[in-house]
Amino acid sequence: MLAWTWQKTAVFCVPFVLVGIALAAMVLLRKTLRTRVRIAAHLRDDPDINEWLVVFGWSRKALYVPTIIASLICWLLMLLFEAGHLGIDPGVLGGIWLAVFILNFLVDEYEMSIKVLMLLLLCAAVLFIWLAFLGWLGGFLSIFTAIRASMNSTVYLTLAALFLLAVGIAWLKGLFYYVAITPNYLNIQIGPTETGEQVSREEYSTRIDTGDFLERMLGFGRIVITFSDQRRQPMLLLVGRIGRKAARLESIRGKLAVDRYQSSREGGGDV
């Protein structure tokens, strides 16, 4: 049996104490916290607002969702392989994961319009035809098929956890740093309490930016908010489900809400 000293006991209790402090803070501040979910519920219950949109800016690490999925799949396959239930080549599996990661990295690193993408595909097709005509295509492709990256299940799980942590932190930050858009005003929330700013509809404009074709294929795009005051920098929000949010934003900006202008609400909102 392990001999527990007071130092070990103190270290063991640290995470539980931190969790307790966090829970106590949430209980004490529950009436002052203005989270994205709470403001969405408030707008939903407001009879004077029939359409609204609450959005926050994702970290670009959210674009690594394909890598996260690939990591989890590879983790499960490697678990089966290490248990002797599946016969696979770990090097080939790692090479496939590496290819997914590199493609994801290119999506994150470079903004690519549909024209640029089509041009690159055309150049690649011309290159392959030229190599095939010279009889060098097989040797060229063998360079890529020879790439192997053997990793165990723990590595795949760790990689998935790291990317999920980055995405989770962005989501958690988005609970307190967000924008609520209604037909009459724009509410910019900064922080967990009431700190924020309200901007009337005449003082700002919005546009949708889906110029990055690869981002759009993953369902992401940008909502750009510009202000009449030229001294203020525009707000660029990377959001998911951009098609749905673009339609909602267009509907909101095309309307002007009047207090209790209708007895029943037919519209809705999106978070």
N, C-alpha and C positions, 0 to 999 in steps of 0.2 A: 504494500500500500504506500502511495506517495506521501512524503512528509511535507505538509503545506506550511510554509513560513508565512509571516504576515505580508512579506513582499509579494509572494505568489498570489496570495488572497487578494491583495490590492489590485494587482495587474488583472486578475481574473474578473474582478468586479467593474473594471473601467468601462467596457462596452455597455454593460447593463445600466450603469449610472448615466452614461451619455444618452442612451435610449430613453431613460426615465426623465432626464432633463428636457429632451426634445418633446416628449409627450406632454409634460407639464407646461412647457411653453405654448404648445398648441392649444391646450385647454384654456390657459389664461388669456391667450390672444384670439380665441375663436371668434369673438365679436368684432374684432378690428381687422382681421385678415381679409384682404380683398383679392382672393385668388381668382384666376380665370374662370374656374368652374362656378364660383359663387356669383360673379358678375353676370355670367351667362344665364344663371337661374333667375337673377333679378330682372334682366331684360326680357326673359321669357314670360315672366309674370306681370310685366308692366303693360297695362291696357292701352297706353298711349303709343306704344312701339309695336309695330306689326312685323318689321323685318330688321335684322341685325346680324352682325358678323363680329366674332371675337377671334383674333389671330395673334400669333407670336412668331418670332423669327427662330427657325430651327438652326442649330449648328450644321455646318456642312458635313459633319460626321454622320448625319442622318442619311446621306447619300450612300453610305456603306452598308445599307440593308442587304444587298445581294451578297456581300462578303460575310456578313453575320449569318445569313442563311446557309451559305456554303460551308462556313466553319462548323455550324451545328450538324449539318449532314455528314461532313467528314468525321466529326467527333463520334457520331453514332456508328458509322461504318468502321472506324478504327476500334471502337469498343468491341464490335462483333468479331473483327479480325483478331484482336488480342485475346479474345476468349476462345478462339478456334472455331467459330461458327460461320466464318465467311472467308473465302479465299480471294484476296485482292492484292495488288501490288501497291504498297504504301508510297513508293516513289512516284508512280503515275498519279495516284490520288493527290499527293502533295503538289504535283505539277499542275493539275487541274485547278486546285485551290489557288495556286500562285497566279494562274492566268486570270481567274476571276478577280483577284485582288488588284492586279495590274490594270485591268480594264476599269475597275472601280476607281482606282487612283487617277487614271486619265480623265474620267468624268469629273472628279473632284478638282483636279488641278487646272484643267483647260475648259474654257467656254467655247462651245462648238455649235455653230449654226447649221441648219440643214444643208446650206450651200457648201460650206466647208467640208461637212461629212461626206456629201456626194462626191466632191472633188477628191477627197482622200480615197474613197472606195474606187473611183475611176483610176487613180494612180496605182492602187494596189492591183487592180485587174490588169492594167497594162504591164506592170512588173511581172505578174505571174505568166502572162502570155509570152513575154520576152524570154523569161527563164525556161518555160516549157519548149519554146522554139529552139533554144540552144541546148536543151537536154539537161539543164541544171536544176530543174524544179524539185526533183526528188532530193538532191543534196541540200538544197536550201531549206526544205521542210524538215529534213532530218535534224537540223539544228534545234528546232523547237521541240520535236518529239524526244530529243535526248535530254531535255531539261527534267530533272527529277528533284523533288524536295520531300524527303522522308521525315515525317513528324509523327509523334505518338498522339494518343487521344487527349492527353493532358494539355498539350500545346494548342490543339484546335479549340478546346474548351476555354483556355486562357485568352486566346485571341478573340473569341466570340464575347467573352465577358468584358474585355477591355473596350471593344467597340460598343457593346450594350451600355457600359458605364458612361461613355461619352454621350451617347444618345439620351440616356436617362437624366444626366445632368442638364442637358439642354431642355428636356421636357420639364424638369423641376424648376429651372429658371423661368421658363415660360408661364408657370403658374402665377408669377408675381411681376413679370415684365411683359406686357401685352398691349394690344390696341383693341378697343371696342368701337365699332363703326355702326352708327345708326343714321337714319335719314336726316337728322337735324344736327348731329355733332359727332366729333371724334374724341374719344377719351383715351389718353395715353397714361397707362399705369406704370409707375416706377417704384418698385419695392412692395413689401408685404402688407403695408398699412394704407392709409388714405393718400399718400404722396402721389400726385399725378397732375394731369393737366387736361382741360377740356377745350377743344378747338371747334368753333362753329363751322358749318359746312361751306360758308363763303370764303374761309381762310385757308382751305387746303384743297388739293386735288389728288386723285389716285389714278394709277395706270397699272396694267398687268404686263409683266415682262416674262415671256417664255421663249426668249431668243436662243437659249441654250437647249438644243434639241435633245441631247443625251439626258439632261436633267428632266426635261419634260417627259421622256420615255419612262422615267422612274416615278412620274406623278408629281414632280416638284416644279415650282415656278416662283416668281417674285412678285410681291405686291409693293409697289413704289409709291410712297406718300410724299408729295412736295407741298411746301407751304408758301402762302402769299408773301410772307416776310422772307425776303431773299437772304437774310442773315442766318436763317435756320437751314441746317443741312437736311437733305431728303432722308427719309427712313426707308431702308430696304429690308423687307421681311421675306426670308425664304420659307415658303409654306408648302405643305403637302396637300394632296387632292386639289390641285390648283384649278382644274376644270370646274369643279363644284363651287369653289370659293369665288372664282371669277364671275360665274353666273350670278351668285348671290350679291357680290359687290356691285355689279352692273344694275341689278334690280334696286338695290338700296340707293345708289347715287341718282337714280332716275325718279326718286320719290321725295316728297316733302311731308313729313308726318305732322299732323295737327292733333292737339290733345283731344283724345276720345272722339276722333272723327268717325269712328265706326263702332257699332255695338258689339260686333264679333270679329275676332282676329282670324284672318285666313292665311296670313303669312307665316313666317317662321324664322329660324336663325341657324347659325352654324358655328361650331367651335373648332 
